[in-house]
Amino acid sequence: MNKNRIFLSGLLLGCASISFNTTATDVTSYIVNGSNASVTEFPSIATLFYDRINYDGVYGVGSFCGGTLLNEQYVLTAAHCLFDDGKFDESKALFISVVPQLEDESDFPNGNIQRIMAEEFYYHPSYNNSSLVNDIAIIKLASPYNINAASDAIQRPADETYRNAANTFKALGHGRTTDSSNPVGPLLETTLTYETNAVCDSFFAADIQNSHLCFSGTYNATSGLNNSTCNGDSGGPVYWERGANDWVQVGVTSFGPTSCGTGTITSVFTEIYDFGTNGDGWIDNVLASNVAANYIATDAKRSSALSPSTSGSSGSSSSGGALGWFTLFIMSLLLGSRQKILRNS
């Protein structure tokens, strides 16, 4: 990955007895210059959590990625949210739950929410984990949400006429507003300005492809930063306002500069138009069950992953399972730059 950019995913892991803190040089984990967003206005928003509650009571405090609803049972996100060290991360995928229309992360897991485990995982066959080309994935849930798909699922663009700096765009995501604030927070939105791929390419040293969608952000004198996405926002949406309060998702949050809210380009997205019926058709082929899943999570695999016999351990703490605290520590280092907390339900 180019040194000028950073993945925008993050995972909050921990437990009542252990926490891992970020340093002053870590990238902050929030929508930069954001304001509170409403799930009534953006009902397609979804949020990904590390979730072992049904197995040993452990769960991640705070989400690690975002997503959006394609329909009642399929969620669109970024492929890199499912990868670690260049390969698909089975240990994380086994314990992902997705919550739709979550306005405040503090409602997870005990609030009035729908919390459903991920079952099938699809990532684009041409996804490149180094260049983040084709950084797009789909998660099929173990069961459907109770939503109105006609009004709650995303609208996808029919063409690329939105590629115009005069248009209005908003990116959404969860996260902290300062390094010292509570690690869970409200859904935030920020406005972005479209930039051509030529401008974007010059900033990111020729790594930008046609399937990338680039934005800059307005400078805020109070924060000293430009509007931007940042860690923890990966997989979430950027919407184009096609008409008054008519929001169409045009991109999936992928990466940005190493210092969030700085530089000419503040946010880069995977352009979903290129993967629909007018592109390579990948999204629609997954929804039509014409594509085999890259990975299927089952209860048997989850139980095996947490079984002491799997790791050869003679025992483990009640909250750590056979994965153990060392494994959880390694996961915490690899999967995010926020404070890591693991908690028992």
Protein Blocks (a to p, Z undefined) as FASTA:
>chain_A
ZZkbccfbdcddddfkbccdddfkbccdddehiacddfklmmmbccddddfklmnopace
hifbdcddfblmbccddfklmggehiacfklmmmcccdehifbfklpckbccdddddfbd
cddfkbcfklopaiacddddfbdcdddfklmpccddfbfklmcfkbccddddeddfbfkl
cfbdcddddddddddfklmmmmnoopacfkbccddddddfklopacdddehigoiacddd
fbghiacdfbdcfbdcfbghiajblbdcddfklmmmklnommmmmmnopaccfbdcdfkl
mmmmmpmklnopabdcfklomnommlmmmmmmmnocbdcddddZZ
